[in-house]
Amino acid sequence: MKRTAVVTAGTASIGLETALGLAAAGFSVTVVGRDTDRAARAVGRINATDPAHPARFLSADLSSLDAVRALADRIGAEHAASGEPLTVLVNNLGAMFADRRELSGVEASFVLNHLSPYLLTELLLPTLTSGAPSRIVNVTSGAVVAAKRVFDAVEPPGGYYGFHWYGRAKLANLAYTLDLAARLDGTGVSVFAADPGGAATDMTDGTMNDPKIVSPGLRLLWPLVRRTFARSTSGPASTAARSSVIAATDSTLTGRTGLVIGADTRPVAPPRTATDPRVTDAVRRLSEQYAPLVSA
Ligand SMILES: NC(=O)c1ccc[n+]([C@@H]2O[C@H](COP(=O)([O-])OP(=O)(O)OC[C@H]3O[C@@H](n4cnc5c(N)ncnc54)[C@H](OP(=O)(O)O)[C@@H]3O)[C@@H](O)[C@H]2O)c1
């Protein structure tokens, strides 16, 4: 049976390396991104590895929840028509900003790191369930430990610090991931989080040199913080993609769910906040409110 995978933000950086890893493992890979030239180069690179099935590109700006809905509709309809299972969904999209910005009135890092992947996942659940055994891999980050942990609103009160807001959105997504794993237990759909560690990519290039991204307390230690960031994001994207590829393919994970695959590709314990029922419930409420399955 043909095995298919969708990798969001799969045309460059960690997502492209993930797509290359999945193609090497025999998957027919769909990469999602915006830039068509970049996408053509990515598909060319994947197909140059001589995969069993050619890769393809689907264009979608995943910062728009309507575009997410349209993408899910298209993928779902294609699988329904072909009868081929959707074996793996890798939600690799993520973003961090030095300056606060909004997307349709909602803080952008919450949209890109949580609401968008949440919505795509929920809308593809019928497809993933009917094609089970299947896997969902949500890309997380070590930044969750620096997150403000209150989820009674999209944003906590106070000034905007991009690294902490990014970590908080990733924490919301991790809480969702573990909650979803429990929800889907017994359906044949396994749900994993994958921590890439760090890599020099579009996302880290520049943003992590700006002291504005951390709280005033950490800014006092900026030379040290900056060195730590530089060290932790100096590696290649190919290494950072290993946790997602393992989460998506490793046979020792068959039948397992709700695991966080660490940067060294082994399961690691999630931070306790990610399994706190108050956090899980609050994230579920925010997700349903700000990313309804059907457009308002
Ligand atoms: N890099 C790190 O050190 C690090 C550390 C921990 C976790 N992570 C996580 O790992 C994942 C990948 O990170 P990365 O550093 O590889 O990111 P990246 O360099 O920003 O990823 C670039 C990819 O994202 C696509 N993309 C960006 N915005 C998009 C949008 N609105 N809609 C569709 N595609 C979009 C780009 O396609 P276009 O060019 O077509 O827009 C390109 O394919 C993220 O979830 C990130 O949070 C990264």
The ligand as an ORCA input file, in Angstrom:
! r2SCAN-3c Opt
* xyz 0 1
  N      15.133     26.378     13.791
  C      15.188     26.071     15.085
  O      16.223     26.246     15.750
  C      13.983     25.470     15.766
  C      14.095     25.116     17.111
  C      12.995     24.547     17.754
  C      11.827     24.327     17.040
  N      11.749     24.703     15.726
  C      10.497     24.448     15.000
  O      10.778     23.691     13.846
  C       9.836     23.996     12.818
  C      10.563     24.379     11.550
  O      11.366     25.520     11.871
  P      12.369     26.174     10.820
  O      13.379     26.890     11.642
  O      12.782     25.142      9.832
  O      11.383     27.257     10.152
  P      11.604     28.126      8.828
  O      13.030     28.180      8.467
  O      10.929     29.438      9.030
  O      10.777     27.289      7.747
  C      10.745     27.712      6.434
  C       9.589     27.006      5.784
  O       8.366     27.508      6.329
  C       7.490     27.833      5.250
  N       6.532     28.821      5.693
  C       6.766     29.929      6.440
  N       5.616     30.596      6.630
  C       4.632     29.914      6.008
  C       3.234     30.114      5.838
  N       2.615     31.177      6.347
  N       2.528     29.200      5.137
  C       3.141     28.123      4.595
  N       4.475     27.882      4.716
  C       5.208     28.767      5.411
  C       8.452     28.332      4.207
  O       7.829     28.306      2.939
  P       7.771     29.648      2.029
  O       9.181     30.071      1.791
  O       7.056     29.188      0.804
  O       6.992     30.619      2.831
  C       9.533     27.265      4.293
  O       9.124     26.063      3.668
  C       8.948     25.120     13.390
  O       7.780     24.568     13.939
  C       9.807     25.721     14.492
  O       9.049     26.361     15.473
  C      12.791     25.270     15.069
*
